[in-house]
Amino acid sequence: MAGRRLTQKEIAKRAGVSQASVSIVLNGAERDRKRIPDETRKRIQKVINETGYVADPIARRMAKGRNNILGVFTYEPAFPRAQADFFAPFLFGIEAAAQEQGYDLLLMTSAERDASGAKRIFGEPNRMRIADGCLLLGRKFDSRDLAQLVQGDFDYMAIGRRDEAGGPVDYVGADYAEATRALVERARGLGHSRFAYVGQDGGAESIADRWTGFNAGLAEGGNLALHLPEVGLPAERLIEEVRASGASVVFFIELADAIPFKRAVTAAGLRVPGDLSIVVLGSHVRPDDTGTRFATYAIPREEMARRAATALIARLEGRDYETQTLLSCDLIEGETLGPINERV
């Protein structure tokens, strides 16, 4: 049989049973399979084991309505060398949930790209329907894709909070707004009243949520002394801007911007914390090259993905699930946030 797929008819012939019995054992509902005598089922299973037969997933989909495959679509490369620390926990969580519940994963890598070079879910080639449903990952989603998913009949779950797209989007996300507000509150509790913010204030929902939380914290006390939405200044020049503004604490969206800033602050003879405090809005697995433990919060990436995959499976199987979930982020004290002019 090398080189071609074994058919159910051939399995039936080898087992000495009807093809209908083979089809029920392979694809039938549990109540139908129970009607097949134990001896018949054992003979069919013996042939399957001996031949290494694998059911055609498309045929199984037609017979059962699903084939226990979850698609995983990422708007950015799933395994980038520069950002492996960002995506890896998501993939760990997806794999764990799929393995626990008997599902396989299909990584969508052949998606069409639009005129700007951005990936699109829908287009040619499109193999989405091979999977029963799909998990969506990315820093920023295409709103047209989301609108088509919301209005269509294909099951999905987004990992990360998403704005409405012609209707509510199903997602499991992290509560960046509350975690950021809590960090501002912590800084205020240490005596900080003038804040600098380095990073965008909009675009992707995760970025907008951080800005919302930051302003919510300032509404309770303190003021924004400096906001640099586009990071392009050399670290030394950024220090001058921060010092001129009178800010005593700097909030960074990106760890990659905080690292050279902290290094430059130290090189200038200033203390972190003490003369300046630094906060990073969201933890990263990759440590910086100085070994600094920044004040930040832990984003539950693996749990977000596991919960999203579990919810998608429940949706596929007709069970109740949470359509929109935000998980809390635990604050990490670190060593870069302290009282103003702290003496060590």
Secondary structure in CASP SS format (residue, H / E / C, confidence):
PFRMAT SS
TARGET T0000
AUTHOR 0000-0000-0000
METHOD secondary structure of the structure
MODEL  1
M C 1.00
A C 1.00
G C 1.00
R C 1.00
R C 1.00
L C 1.00
T C 1.00
Q H 1.00
K H 1.00
E H 1.00
I H 1.00
A H 1.00
K H 1.00
R H 1.00
A H 1.00
G C 1.00
V C 1.00
S C 1.00
Q H 1.00
A H 1.00
S H 1.00
V H 1.00
S H 1.00
I H 1.00
V H 1.00
L H 1.00
N H 1.00
G C 1.00
A C 1.00
E H 1.00
R H 1.00
D H 1.00
R H 1.00
K C 1.00
R C 1.00
I C 1.00
P C 1.00
D H 1.00
E H 1.00
T H 1.00
R H 1.00
K H 1.00
R H 1.00
I H 1.00
Q H 1.00
K H 1.00
V H 1.00
I H 1.00
N H 1.00
E H 1.00
T H 1.00
G C 1.00
Y C 1.00
V C 1.00
A C 1.00
D C 1.00
P H 1.00
I H 1.00
A H 1.00
R H 1.00
R H 1.00
M H 1.00
A H 1.00
K H 1.00
G C 1.00
R C 1.00
N C 1.00
N C 1.00
I E 1.00
L E 1.00
G E 1.00
V E 1.00
F E 1.00
T E 1.00
Y C 1.00
E C 1.00
P C 1.00
A C 1.00
F C 1.00
P C 1.00
R C 1.00
A C 1.00
Q C 1.00
A H 1.00
D H 1.00
F H 1.00
F H 1.00
A H 1.00
P H 1.00
F H 1.00
L H 1.00
F H 1.00
G H 1.00
I H 1.00
E H 1.00
A H 1.00
A H 1.00
A H 1.00
Q H 1.00
E H 1.00
Q C 1.00
G C 1.00
Y C 1.00
D E 1.00
L E 1.00
L E 1.00
L E 1.00
M E 1.00
T C 1.00
S C 1.00
A C 1.00
E E 1.00
R E 1.00
D C 1.00
A C 1.00
S C 1.00
G C 1.00
A C 1.00
K E 1.00
R E 1.00
I C 1.00
F C 1.00
G C 1.00
E C 1.00
P C 1.00
N C 1.00
R C 1.00
M H 1.00
R H 1.00
I H 1.00
A C 1.00
D C 1.00
G E 1.00
C E 1.00
L E 1.00
L E 1.00
L E 1.00
G C 1.00
R C 1.00
K C 1.00
F C 1.00
D C 1.00
S H 1.00
R H 1.00
D H 1.00
L H 1.00
A H 1.00
Q H 1.00
L H 1.00
V H 1.00
Q H 1.00
G C 1.00
D C 1.00
F C 1.00
D E 1.00
Y E 1.00
M E 1.00
A E 1.00
I E 1.00
G C 1.00
R C 1.00
R C 1.00
D C 1.00
E C 1.00
A C 1.00
G C 1.00
G C 1.00
P C 1.00
V C 1.00
D C 1.00
Y E 1.00
V E 1.00
G E 1.00
A E 1.00
D C 1.00
Y H 1.00
A H 1.00
E H 1.00
A H 1.00
T H 1.00
R H 1.00
A H 1.00
L H 1.00
V H 1.00
E H 1.00
R H 1.00
A H 1.00
R H 1.00
G H 1.00
L C 1.00
G C 1.00
H C 1.00
S C 1.00
R E 1.00
F E 1.00
A E 1.00
Y E 1.00
V E 1.00
G C 1.00
Q C 1.00
D C 1.00
G C 1.00
G C 1.00
A C 1.00
E H 1.00
S H 1.00
I H 1.00
A H 1.00
D H 1.00
R H 1.00
W H 1.00
T H 1.00
G H 1.00
F H 1.00
N H 1.00
A H 1.00
G H 1.00
L H 1.00
A H 1.00
E C 1.00
G C 1.00
G C 1.00
N E 1.00
L E 1.00
A E 1.00
L E 1.00
H E 1.00
L E 1.00
P C 1.00
E C 1.00
V C 1.00
G C 1.00
L C 1.00
P C 1.00
A H 1.00
E H 1.00
R H 1.00
L H 1.00
I H 1.00
E H 1.00
E H 1.00
V H 1.00
R H 1.00
A H 1.00
S H 1.00
G C 1.00
A C 1.00
S C 1.00
V E 1.00
V E 1.00
F E 1.00
F E 1.00
I C 1.00
E C 1.00
L H 1.00
A H 1.00
D H 1.00
A H 1.00
I H 1.00
P H 1.00
F H 1.00
K H 1.00
R H 1.00
A H 1.00
V H 1.00
T H 1.00
A H 1.00
A C 1.00
G C 1.00
L C 1.00
R C 1.00
V C 1.00
P C 1.00
G C 1.00
D C 1.00
L C 1.00
S E 1.00
I E 1.00
V E 1.00
V E 1.00
L C 1.00
G C 1.00
S C 1.00
H C 1.00
V C 1.00
R C 1.00
P C 1.00
D C 1.00
D C 1.00
T C 1.00
G C 1.00
T C 1.00
R C 1.00
F C 1.00
A E 1.00
T E 1.00
Y E 1.00
A E 1.00
I C 1.00
P C 1.00
R H 1.00
E H 1.00
E H 1.00
M H 1.00
A H 1.00
R H 1.00
R H 1.00
A H 1.00
A H 1.00
T H 1.00
A H 1.00
L H 1.00
I H 1.00
A H 1.00
R H 1.00
L H 1.00
E C 1.00
G C 1.00
R C 1.00
D C 1.00
Y C 1.00
E C 1.00
T C 1.00
Q E 1.00
T E 1.00
L E 1.00
L E 1.00
S C 1.00
C C 1.00
D E 1.00
L E 1.00
I E 1.00
E C 1.00
G C 1.00
E C 1.00
T C 1.00
L C 1.00
G C 1.00
P C 1.00
I C 1.00
N C 1.00
E C 1.00
R C 1.00
V C 1.00
END
